[in-house]
Structures are given as structure tokens and as C-alpha cells.
């Protein structure tokens, strides 16, 4: 399980990206690279990293569900994810 500080940092970055999105878009269209450089580093969407919404695990993230592969397997086995069941042939 990830530290709470790591999860909080990602949430903070996501809020900052959303706050500066319009300003960043306008500066890019104008070609003002100096203005872009003056924005906070964490306002860039490239700095965001996908994390499991339950555990905060950074690796093995499944975009479609927003959780890690480990949590996905546990939840699917317990029948907590609608429409997902274990394949057998």
C-alpha cells in the first residue's frame, strides 16, 4: 500500500493540472514558450501518474477500472465488479 502522502501528492497534481489547463492551452496556441516555462511544473499533465484508487499502487494499473491488477482480481473473485467473471474453458 502506498503512503498517504504519495496519494495526496497525485491528487494535488491533478487539481493543479485542471486549474492551469486553459491558461496552458492559450499559451501554447500563442507560442509563448517563456510564459509556459513560468507556470508551475506540476501544472503539466505529463507529470501525472496513474495510481490505484484503493491502494495507491503505481504499477499494474488498469485504466478501464481505475484500480491495480491485484485489486481487480480480488474484487472480480468476490463478484464486486459488475459484468466481470472468471473465464473458464
Backbone as CSV, one residue per row, in Angstrom:
resi,resn,N_x,N_y,N_z,CA_x,CA_y,CA_z,C_x,C_y,C_z
1,UNK,0.837,-1.177,0.000,0.000,0.000,0.000,0.885,1.243,0.000
2,UNK,0.531,2.189,-0.835,1.312,3.421,-0.960,1.102,4.312,0.260
3,UNK,2.079,5.161,0.497,1.951,6.120,1.588,0.824,7.093,1.268
4,UNK,0.186,7.569,2.293,-0.899,8.547,2.107,-0.371,9.820,1.459
5,UNK,0.889,10.153,1.749,1.466,11.365,1.175,1.617,11.246,-0.339
6,UNK,1.909,10.035,-0.833,2.053,9.832,-2.274,0.691,9.985,-2.968
7,UNK,-0.337,9.423,-2.346,-1.688,9.546,-2.910,-2.128,11.010,-2.908
8,UNK,-1.852,11.704,-1.823,-2.236,13.113,-1.707,-1.496,13.962,-2.728
9,UNK,-0.237,13.643,-2.983,0.555,14.393,-3.953,-0.036,14.256,-5.357
10,UNK,-0.484,13.053,-5.706,-1.091,12.846,-7.024,-2.414,13.607,-7.153
11,UNK,-3.190,13.640,-6.097,-4.456,14.381,-6.109,-4.181,15.872,-6.279
12,UNK,-3.158,16.361,-5.568,-2.783,17.772,-5.651,-2.341,18.122,-7.067
13,UNK,-1.546,17.240,-7.691,-1.108,17.470,-9.068,-2.292,17.504,-10.025
14,UNK,-3.234,16.588,-9.851,-4.401,16.540,-10.737,-5.215,17.830,-10.641
15,UNK,-5.364,18.367,-9.421,-6.081,19.634,-9.252,-5.337,20.777,-9.932
16,UNK,-4.014,20.783,-9.821,-3.222,21.845,-10.412,-3.278,21.792,-11.935
17,UNK,-3.264,20.585,-12.500,-3.365,20.430,-13.956,-4.699,20.989,-14.434
18,UNK,-5.770,20.678,-13.707,-7.090,21.173,-14.092,-7.166,22.701,-13.974
19,UNK,-6.528,23.264,-12.947,-6.585,24.707,-12.723,-5.879,25.485,-13.841
20,UNK,-4.738,24.973,-14.322,-3.946,25.689,-15.307,-4.194,25.227,-16.749
21,UNK,-5.144,24.337,-16.985,-5.361,23.772,-18.322,-5.675,24.847,-19.365
22,UNK,-6.592,25.752,-19.062,-6.978,26.796,-20.026,-5.817,27.744,-20.308
23,UNK,-5.130,28.163,-19.262,-4.007,29.082,-19.419,-2.895,28.426,-20.243
24,UNK,-2.623,27.160,-19.958,-1.594,26.412,-20.680,-1.952,26.292,-22.165
25,UNK,-3.226,26.019,-22.435,-3.681,25.884,-23.823,-3.521,27.203,-24.577
26,UNK,-3.888,28.312,-23.934,-3.771,29.629,-24.571,-2.309,29.990,-24.854
27,UNK,-1.425,29.689,-23.921,-0.007,29.986,-24.115,0.591,29.149,-25.242
28,UNK,0.162,27.888,-25.338,0.667,27.031,-26.413,0.212,27.529,-27.776
29,UNK,-1.060,27.932,-27.874,-1.577,28.433,-29.143,-0.878,29.726,-29.558
30,UNK,-0.514,30.549,-28.577,0.172,31.799,-28.872,1.663,31.587,-29.140
31,UNK,2.166,30.418,-28.798,3.590,30.136,-28.989,4.470,30.812,-27.957
32,UNK,3.915,31.130,-26.807,4.660,31.813,-25.750,5.331,30.773,-24.847
33,UNK,6.512,30.310,-25.265,7.200,29.258,-24.512,7.772,29.798,-23.206
34,UNK,8.111,31.066,-23.177,8.591,31.679,-21.934,7.506,31.716,-20.875
35,UNK,6.288,32.020,-21.314,5.152,32.028,-20.391,4.853,30.640,-19.863
36,UNK,4.997,29.636,-20.727,4.779,28.256,-20.295,5.816,27.849,-19.249
37,UNK,7.038,28.300,-19.456,8.116,27.947,-18.521,7.890,28.551,-17.146
38,UNK,7.150,29.654,-17.075,6.907,30.311,-15.794,5.785,29.653,-14.993
39,UNK,4.998,28.785,-15.628,3.944,28.078,-14.904,4.569,27.045,-13.958
40,UNK,3.843,26.648,-12.920,4.387,25.627,-12.015,4.617,24.301,-12.746
41,UNK,5.653,23.597,-12.358,5.975,22.323,-13.019,4.852,21.307,-12.886
42,UNK,4.223,21.268,-11.734,3.171,20.277,-11.519,1.885,20.607,-12.266
43,UNK,1.848,21.718,-12.981,0.662,22.034,-13.767,0.700,21.347,-15.128
44,UNK,1.792,20.665,-15.432,1.904,19.947,-16.696,1.256,18.568,-16.579
45,UNK,0.389,18.193,-17.523,-0.277,16.886,-17.430,0.682,15.706,-17.572
46,UNK,1.872,15.946,-18.078,2.854,14.872,-18.234,3.317,14.353,-16.872
47,UNK,3.251,15.193,-15.871,3.733,14.803,-14.547,2.743,13.948,-13.758
48,UNK,1.528,13.787,-14.267,0.550,12.930,-13.593,0.936,11.463,-13.774
49,UNK,0.634,10.662,-12.772,0.926,9.240,-12.843,-0.292,8.482,-12.349
50,UNK,-0.735,7.495,-13.109,-1.912,6.732,-12.718,-1.613,5.890,-11.483
51,UNK,-2.532,5.922,-10.534,-2.405,5.115,-9.323,-3.735,4.446,-9.020
52,UNK,-3.668,3.299,-8.382,-4.866,2.579,-7.954,-5.643,3.474,-6.990
53,UNK,-6.943,3.572,-7.203,-7.751,4.444,-6.346,-7.955,3.856,-4.951
54,UNK,-7.703,2.573,-4.777,-7.900,1.930,-3.473,-6.595,1.893,-2.675
55,UNK,-5.546,1.355,-3.294,-4.291,1.149,-2.574,-3.227,2.192,-2.891
56,UNK,-3.335,2.867,-4.018,-2.325,3.831,-4.421,-1.161,3.207,-5.168
57,UNK,-1.278,1.937,-5.519,-0.207,1.234,-6.228,0.025,1.867,-7.600
58,UNK,1.298,2.205,-7.935,1.571,2.875,-9.202,1.735,1.929,-10.382
59,UNK,2.025,0.671,-10.125,2.262,-0.276,-11.222,1.084,-1.226,-11.357
60,UNK,0.902,-1.765,-12.541,-0.190,-2.705,-12.782,-1.544,-2.032,-12.767
61,UNK,-1.607,-0.792,-13.229,-2.846,-0.002,-13.218,-3.701,-0.347,-14.425
62,UNK,-4.982,-0.575,-14.213,-5.915,-0.867,-15.303,-6.786,0.363,-15.517
63,UNK,-6.570,1.045,-16.650,-7.268,2.312,-16.917,-8.781,2.171,-16.912
64,UNK,-9.263,1.095,-17.491,-10.709,0.916,-17.646,-11.437,0.915,-16.295
65,UNK,-10.756,0.425,-15.265,-11.391,0.305,-13.956,-10.829,1.273,-12.918
66,UNK,-9.647,1.819,-13.160,-9.051,2.770,-12.232,-8.427,2.139,-11.004
67,UNK,-8.154,0.826,-11.082,-7.556,0.114,-9.961,-6.404,-0.748,-10.450
68,UNK,-5.606,-1.261,-9.516,-4.482,-2.108,-9.883,-4.970,-3.515,-10.210
69,UNK,-4.102,-4.277,-10.857,-4.461,-5.645,-11.268,-4.765,-6.533,-10.068
70,UNK,-4.101,-6.277,-8.948,-4.301,-7.090,-7.754,-5.683,-6.836,-7.161
71,UNK,-6.046,-5.563,-7.042,-7.378,-5.214,-6.532,-8.462,-5.683,-7.485
72,UNK,-8.173,-5.592,-8.793,-9.134,-6.048,-9.788,-9.429,-7.532,-9.603
73,UNK,-8.383,-8.316,-9.417,-8.557,-9.768,-9.266,-9.347,-10.098,-8.012
74,UNK,-9.019,-9.430,-6.905,-9.743,-9.680,-5.655,-11.217,-9.302,-5.778
75,UNK,-11.478,-8.132,-6.365,-12.854,-7.663,-6.486,-13.653,-8.525,-7.465
76,UNK,-13.015,-8.952,-8.551,-13.697,-9.801,-9.519,-14.020,-11.160,-8.906
77,UNK,-13.113,-11.704,-8.123,-13.339,-13.001,-7.471,-14.488,-12.923,-6.469
78,UNK,-14.632,-11.772,-5.831,-15.712,-11.590,-4.856,-17.010,-11.128,-5.505
79,UNK,-17.003,-10.931,-6.827,-18.208,-10.517,-7.537,-18.567,-9.062,-7.332
80,UNK,-17.587,-8.211,-7.047,-17.856,-6.801,-6.782,-17.827,-5.930,-8.032
81,UNK,-17.341,-6.482,-9.152,-17.293,-5.717,-10.393,-18.357,-6.280,-11.326
82,UNK,-19.398,-5.499,-11.634,-20.484,-5.995,-12.478,-20.004,-6.328,-13.889
83,UNK,-20.464,-7.455,-14.398,-20.149,-7.855,-15.759,-18.809,-8.553,-15.922
84,UNK,-18.093,-8.751,-14.840,-16.780,-9.415,-14.898,-16.864,-10.726,-14.143
85,UNK,-16.435,-11.799,-14.811,-16.356,-13.068,-14.110,-15.173,-13.848,-14.660
86,UNK,-14.725,-14.797,-13.895,-13.542,-15.550,-14.243,-13.834,-16.412,-15.474
87,UNK,-12.890,-16.363,-16.414,-13.059,-17.151,-17.631,-12.695,-18.608,-17.353
88,UNK,-13.412,-19.521,-17.970,-13.080,-20.942,-17.876,-13.440,-21.619,-19.179
89,UNK,-12.570,-22.476,-19.625,-12.830,-23.211,-20.871,-12.284,-24.604,-20.793
